[in-house]
Each structure stands twice: as structure tokens, then as C-alpha cells.
Amino acid sequence: MKIVADQDIFAVEQIFRPLGELVLLPGRQISRHDLVDADALLVRSILPVDCSLLDGSAVKFVGTATSGIDHIDAHWLDKAGIALAHTRGANANAVVEYCLGALARLILAGRADYAAGSIGIIGAGAIGGRLARKMQAFGFEVVICDPPLAEKSGMNAEFNYQPMEAALDCDIVSLHVPLTFAGRHATVALLDADALSRLRAGTVLLQTSRGGVVDERALLQRLGAGAELHCAIDVWENEPRIDAALAGKSSLATPHIAGYSEQAKWTATLMLARQMAERFALPASIAAQSACSRVGLAIAPGWARSSLGVWRIIDHCLALGELSSRCKSWAKGIGPASDASQLAAEFDVMRKPVLRRQEFSALDLTGLELLSARQRRWLQLAGFRIQPAR
């Protein structure tokens, strides 16, 4: 069988080469011509997949190495008899750690209070639910809004679901919903001008869901009015044409990398391979040994002595401040006449190094002797593997 794949899908060659003829191409450049005799197509969120790309091709399986599928016309694929696979949940831990990294950066910059008592989580699926459990373990009051999940769960609900107004009243608001355009619970412009007006001055807003879930014009207007909102934005309405004004007024602006880590990408690619093998009844074995690294990290003595030591460690692991500075500087150069293909190439170059990010569980921490028992416990709750101090 012939498999056409985005060349930047993590470990795609290692995992998919044994399954058939593998053709690797730049993801944004995959065209209808490339798919005439292909059996399967593997993409990332950067390639729209619809009738114009696939009609008349031999493709019977589309796999996207993403949790969201708003770049895919799933309805058309279903009508055309083309199987669709996604990797929802594979990057959940990476996104949760990004949220912790964003909070760490804001706390260290004096834009958030590490003792803030409440977080409103809108969307409690694979990512939002995991973040909720972690923040509860940290001692935060967690307010969860997820009407579709509340209706589905009924009396067996894990969380006490509350209206969105209650979530928006928290010290921190974090978004974890898909981008949907129809139905009672459509999420496009979920945070519109009215919803944004409910946020108190000093609120931290974490946007890692999908561009379009927040009305960017309304948010920019709110920020322009002098409201002290501390926004960490990773997803944008018109990627890669990021709104430079909104990026500049955000506390953190990053290029859609919250779900990027070696561990998340390995898991996603493996999930796609297993779904494709099942779809085509392939006898070939699938690589199961992870290609991910383990990295040593020495704790600076000064971190251990600080009450913010845990947040300093988390901030060091994510390094979002440096990435945000690069992203904001890059966005300033975007103009109405900027070439779309050039912007896309530059956007991808900015994102690619983050693919090597290690999740906390892959980091071997040393120099923990000066940490207090409480600090070590917090690191464990964050996801680090901590050996008992000698």
C-alpha cells in the first residue's frame, strides 16, 4: 500500500515505513496530484483535507496527528467512505504542562499570584479533565464548565459542572474545547465581548484550545481599554498570520506548540499507525519502543531556597518567555502584503525546535537535597519523577 505523509510528523518514517510504500512530503505542499494512487494520507493541522484535495483519489484512510479535526471535512470523508483517524488525548499531558509553564512564567514575572485560589476550566475532556485533577491536587478551587459532557455524564459525572459565568469569575480561566460551528454548544467565539467583559482585572486567561474559540477583536478591544488581563495565547484565528497587536498585548504569545513534546508526538504517531493497521488488516508489526529521550536536569541551589522554587523549575523546563519574545518579534513583521507561503515556512521553523521538548516525567532531576518536603511533593504532583532526598 502507498502512504503519503507530512514529513514533519514525529517518527513517521520509523513507525510507518514497515507498513508500506511511504512518501514523505512537506505538509503544506501535499496536493491532489500526490494522492492519485495513494491508499492513506497522514497530515497535521496545517493541511486542510476536503473534497478539493481528495475527490478522485484512491485514498481510503486519513490520519491526522492532532486532537482537533477542524481542518478536516469529516462529513465529506464519511460520505466518501474514507476512514478518519485522529489522536485525541495523545498530547493531553503536554498541553497541561504548557499551562503550568505559562502560569510559572506569569508568576515569576509578577503577573499572577502563585497563591491564586481558583481556576475555571472550560472543557473537561482529555486535556481539561487532566488539568482539573492536577490543579485540585495543588489545592486550587476548580470550577468546571462543560455542558455537553455534563449532559452525557448525568448522575455519573466526575465533576460538579457549573455555568460558564462561574468559570469566568475565577482567578485563572483555561480553555480546552474543540472549535465547532453548529449546534446548541457551538464553540466559535465562545468567549465573545460579553463573556470577556465578565473577566475581572488581573484574571489570567490561558488559550490553548483552537483559534476562533476566543473573539480576538473583542479581546484586543478589552486589552486596549487598559484592562489588566494576563493572556497566554498559543492558538490564533488566522494562523500563521498572527495578529501582531494581540500578540504584543498578550503576556505570552506562542506559535501553537502547547501540545508539542517528544512523548506526545510519539504517542500520536503510534496511535495513527495502529488505527491504520486495523483499517487495512495489515500483518506488519508496529514499532513500540519509544524513540524519546531522557534528560538530566540539575536544580540550581538558588531555586531550592526560594518559595517560588517549583515554579522556577517548571519555567526552566518550558522556557516560554524566550519563545514568546521570538514569536512577538516575528509577528511584528507581518503585514497585509506578507507572502502566505513564506509566513507558513517561518511559522514552521519557529515551532520545529519545540518538538524536542521533554515532558516532566522524562527529566531526571538532581540537586534536590535542598528542596523541602513540600517542594518535592509539588514536583511530584506536577509530573516529575522524584527520588527520595538522601
Secondary structure, DSSP 8 states (H G I E B T S, - for coil): -EEEEETTSTTHHHHHGGGSEEEEE-GGG--GGGGTT-SEEEE-TTS-BSHHHHTTS---EEEESSS--TTB-HHHHHHTT-EEE--TTTTHHHHHHHHHHHHHHHHHTTSS-TT--EEEEE--SHHHHHHHHHHHHTT-EEEEE-HHHHHHHGGG-SS-B--HHHHHTSSEEEE------SSTT--TTSB-HHHHHTS-TT-EEEE-S-TTSB-HHHHHHHHHTT---EEEE---TTTTS--HHHHHHSSEE-SS-TT--HHHHHHHHHHHHHHHHHHHT--S----S-----EEEE--HHHHHSTTHHHHHHHHHH-HHHHHHHHHHHHHT--TT--HHHHHHHHHHHHGGGGG---GGGEEEE--TTS-HHHHHHHHHHT-B-----
